[in-house]
Amino acid sequence: MEDAGVGWVAAIIIGGIAGWLAEKFMNSNMGLLMNIILGIVGAIVANAILAGLGITLAGWLGYLIAGFVGACLLIAVGRVIRR
């Protein structure tokens, strides 16, 4: 997370916001802790995928975008696995 220029506390806050936005966008129902986890893990996953494509996102806005996209991907994958 430090690579994105975001500290631990900011990563938790931004991850929570990204997870909450993804939860609303994907019409899912999860708690605060799961939103934070999805946002943080989603940002890591999305940043890894984007880095493979040669795209880098930096700062809190980049972390929020990556967290949102990654969390949406994780929710979609979770739905596919549960079926």
C-alpha positions as CSV (number, residue, x, y, z in Angstrom):
1,M,0.0,0.0,0.0
2,E,2.9,2.3,0.6
3,D,3.7,2.0,-3.1
4,A,0.6,4.0,-4.0
5,G,1.6,6.8,-1.7
6,V,-1.1,6.0,0.8
7,G,-0.4,5.3,4.5
8,W,-2.1,2.5,6.5
9,V,-4.8,4.7,8.1
10,A,-5.6,6.3,4.8
11,A,-5.7,2.9,3.1
12,I,-8.3,1.7,5.7
13,I,-10.4,4.7,5.2
14,I,-10.1,4.8,1.4
15,G,-10.6,1.0,1.3
16,G,-13.8,1.3,3.3
17,I,-15.1,4.0,0.9
18,A,-14.1,2.0,-2.2
19,G,-15.7,-1.2,-0.7
20,W,-18.9,0.7,0.2
21,L,-19.1,2.2,-3.3
22,A,-18.6,-1.2,-4.9
23,E,-21.2,-2.7,-2.5
24,K,-23.7,-0.1,-3.7
25,F,-22.8,-0.4,-7.4
26,M,-22.9,-4.2,-7.4
27,N,-26.1,-4.2,-5.3
28,S,-24.5,-6.3,-2.6
29,N,-25.1,-6.3,1.1
30,M,-22.0,-6.6,3.3
31,G,-20.8,-5.1,6.6
32,L,-18.2,-2.4,7.3
33,L,-15.3,-4.8,7.9
34,M,-16.0,-6.6,4.6
35,N,-16.2,-3.3,2.8
36,I,-12.8,-2.3,4.1
37,I,-11.2,-5.7,3.3
38,L,-12.8,-5.7,-0.2
39,G,-11.5,-2.1,-0.9
40,I,-8.0,-2.8,0.3
41,V,-7.6,-6.2,-1.3
42,G,-9.4,-4.9,-4.4
43,A,-6.9,-2.1,-4.7
44,I,-4.0,-4.5,-4.5
45,V,-5.6,-6.8,-7.1
46,A,-6.5,-4.0,-9.5
47,N,-3.1,-2.3,-9.1
48,A,-1.4,-5.6,-9.9
49,I,-3.5,-6.1,-13.0
50,L,-3.0,-2.5,-14.1
51,A,0.7,-2.7,-13.5
52,G,0.8,-5.8,-15.8
53,L,-0.8,-3.6,-18.5
54,G,1.7,-0.8,-17.9
55,I,-0.8,1.5,-16.1
56,T,0.0,3.0,-12.7
57,L,-2.4,4.8,-10.4
58,A,-1.0,6.9,-7.6
59,G,-2.3,8.9,-4.6
60,W,-5.5,8.6,-2.8
61,L,-7.7,9.1,-5.9
62,G,-5.8,6.3,-7.8
63,Y,-6.1,4.1,-4.7
64,L,-9.9,4.8,-4.5
65,I,-10.4,4.0,-8.2
66,A,-8.3,0.8,-8.0
67,G,-10.1,-0.2,-4.8
68,F,-13.5,0.3,-6.4
69,V,-12.7,-1.6,-9.6
70,G,-10.9,-4.4,-7.7
71,A,-13.7,-4.7,-5.1
72,C,-16.3,-4.9,-7.9
73,L,-14.2,-7.7,-9.5
74,L,-13.9,-9.6,-6.2
75,I,-17.7,-9.3,-5.7
76,A,-18.3,-10.6,-9.2
77,V,-15.9,-13.5,-8.7
78,G,-17.5,-14.3,-5.4
79,R,-20.9,-14.5,-7.0
80,V,-19.6,-16.8,-9.8
81,I,-18.0,-19.1,-7.2
82,R,-21.2,-19.3,-5.0
83,R,-23.3,-20.4,-7.9
